[in-house]
Amino acid sequence: MSKTIFEHSIPGRKGVTLPPRELDTQLKDIIPSEFLRNEPARLPEVSELDAMRHYIGLSRKNHFIEKGLYPLGSCTMKYNPKIHEKLAAKSCFSQLHPYQHELTLQGSLEVLYELQKDLAEISGMAQVTLQPVAGAQGEFTGIKIIDAYHKAKGNLHKTKIVVPDSAHGTNPATCALVGYDVVELRSDERGRCDIEHLRSIVDENTAGFMLTNPNTLGLFEDQLEEIARIIHDVDGLIYMDGANLNAIMGIVQPGKVGFDIIHFNLHKTFSTPHGGGGPGAGPVGVVEKLLPFLPVPMVAKDEDRYFLDYSHADTSIGKVHSFYGNFAVLLRAHIYIKMLGPEGVRRVAENAVINANYLMALLKDHYHIQHLEYCMHEFVADSLWQKKEYGVNTLDIAKRLLDKGFHAPTVYFPLIVPEAMMIEPTETESKQSIEAFADAMIEIAQECLENPELLKEAPLTTPVRRVDDVRAVKFLDVSHPFEGAQDK
Ligand SMILES: *Cc1c(COP(=O)(O)O)cnc(C)c1O
């Protein structure tokens, strides 16, 4: 169990030396007495080395891509090149203030302008807003745009949006948040949209359709043309959840094959940090007819000057975030795209797909795979064989992987595959590290046969053992996350 930084504290020990005071004024002369603390602040008294050891110690208890492979399906936990950090830390970017005059921000506006253009090119869309700060917020922006489009056309009878049963939970949640009824579409036996079912649920009241492509089974939705015809015939719009763009960028332009709107997850596909849940970026691209509804401002160029364009403010859905979104995140994505170039962007997708197929081939004799065909950038295996034979389930396997130095795959998602393990190695892993992960998975399959009890106990080597999920839900206490973690 970790000590807190306060428990390292020794009275009088110091890690900093403050510069001499330049003013004679006392704080109590400036700050009204009701805002002043009467007692000294309780701060840990530690040396710089104590503090470093404490935080490095904590970080080592965590898992991160620099420590080991992170095959969290759909989340695209690729390695983020450190040059992004180096450039983003430069004072010309890090010292900016969002209220600075446009004319003093020309370089940064150029970065945003170029990123808008590059993402539009990659997605085949007419224009891209960079404002949303997560994929989920991109979805919200996109569905608000669908809503604005229908309202502008007087399509007031449109009340529902179709979402496949393989979709990420944010999709139906977004539709509900904007006020639409969600109609669930079945997947067929090939793991794709069931077209007959789609025909039967789409009607005049359908406002749109949200589709992830490749879908969360790691399979390409190959009936796009037919889907687009069905939805567009009732004046519906097709939204692409672009979380899995890593598989197709540089190869397929969604805006050219029937999609009207797309969101990007820059923290997945474009190598910006996932952070601890943020800050991220979820830009949204749209086709020509939806341009009037994009959030304001857009970054535009006028001869040789970049500026913030509010010209469509009357029809816009408004702002979805302060200023321009998460600038430092957008900057990293810009560096990534420019360094790769068009060829490199395509190679990312090709290698992501090849790596996933190689890993699937290594595992297919050891784990059941419901849709065994060439996959895109990820595939969904499951633990049906292990469960049936040895009573070991996906949670046990995921926990055991932690003992072997790997992050677990995404588990129990998509919901349509029982005991799912959604595995995405990404393009940044080498053949050797993919093989090492496969070896660990195969070892676990062997352990299921030899010692299934061990798997029920896993993880054995991590700082926190298996948490009691039920207890965690019933007695939520986020301020003492380690207490009781090992209780049964
Ligand atoms: C990650 C993900 C989202 C949500 O994106 P966030 O950036 O986490 O908000 C939506 N759909 C799919 C398929 C995803 O994988």
PDBQT file of the ligand as one rigid body, heavy atoms in Angstrom, charges set to zero:
ROOT
HETATM    1  C1  LIG A 501     -13.775   5.879 -27.517  1.00  0.00    +0.000 C 
HETATM    2  C2  LIG A 501     -15.031   5.722 -28.259  1.00  0.00    +0.000 A 
HETATM    3  C3  LIG A 501     -16.038   6.700 -28.212  1.00  0.00    +0.000 A 
HETATM    4  C4  LIG A 501     -16.014   7.885 -27.263  1.00  0.00    +0.000 C 
HETATM    5  O1  LIG A 501     -14.907   8.690 -27.419  1.00  0.00    +0.000 OA
HETATM    6  P1  LIG A 501     -14.267   9.528 -26.215  1.00  0.00    +0.000 P 
HETATM    7  O2  LIG A 501     -13.181  10.298 -26.875  1.00  0.00    +0.000 OA
HETATM    8  O3  LIG A 501     -13.779   8.516 -25.220  1.00  0.00    +0.000 OA
HETATM    9  O4  LIG A 501     -15.334  10.400 -25.650  1.00  0.00    +0.000 OA
HETATM   10  C5  LIG A 501     -17.147   6.534 -29.028  1.00  0.00    +0.000 A 
HETATM   11  N1  LIG A 501     -17.270   5.462 -29.818  1.00  0.00    +0.000 NA
HETATM   12  C6  LIG A 501     -16.321   4.476 -29.886  1.00  0.00    +0.000 A 
HETATM   13  C7  LIG A 501     -16.527   3.315 -30.823  1.00  0.00    +0.000 C 
HETATM   14  C8  LIG A 501     -15.183   4.576 -29.092  1.00  0.00    +0.000 A 
HETATM   15  O5  LIG A 501     -14.261   3.611 -29.142  1.00  0.00    +0.000 OA
ENDROOT
TORSDOF 0
